[in-house]
Amino acid sequence: MTLNFFEFHRSMDGVEDLYYHEIGQYGLKYAYLEEEVYAVKKEDTEYPKMVYADNPYLACAKYLCLQESIPTQFVKLMCYAIGLENCKLSKYKAYRNYYDDGNKYSVAWELLEHKGFAKHVKNTTYRITDKGIQYLEDLFDIQILVERK
């Protein structure tokens, strides 16, 4: 699936007057435009981006994909999923690889899944993919051993 983004144009009827819903923990706001189309923006920006998505969490995740780096709080979720607490080790053997978020961090996990760093397993449970493990290894200069399933 390729992302289909396009720039927001001020000339679109009524878009600037939309009522935005906040997803506060990420500093994001979204507004429903029409079926599977959302306007998403950061709280401190004037213009939103139009995003095609099934739901507002996925829309916000796709919006965050426009940024090159992954927010620190998302990296912390990845570490928590594999039980990594001490990044000063040279080698770490993960004793788990799952995270059940109960929809608390849906935007984060949608983003991580979209970037290929996590995989949705069932309901609200995710696991870190090989690509995600490699990202953490490169980020912390550590070797992470994970049981592959």
Number of C-alpha atoms within 10 A of each C-alpha: 4 4 13 10 13 10 10 16 13 11 8 8 8 9 17 15 7 12 11 15 13 16 16 10 9 16 11 20 20 26 20 20 15 9 10 13 17 23 25 27 22 20 17 9 8 8 17 22 18 23 27 22 18 12 13 24 20 21 27 27 24 23 25 21 17 10 9 7 8 14 12 9 12 16 17 12 19 27 20 15 22 22 17 19 11 10 15 10 13 12 13 19 13 15 13 15 19 19 21 16 16 10 13 10 16 17 23 25 29 23 23 25 19 17 16 14 21 24 20 18 12 9 10 15 16 22 22 26 20 15 13 21 20 16 14 20 18 11 11 14 15 16 16 19 14 17 10 7 4
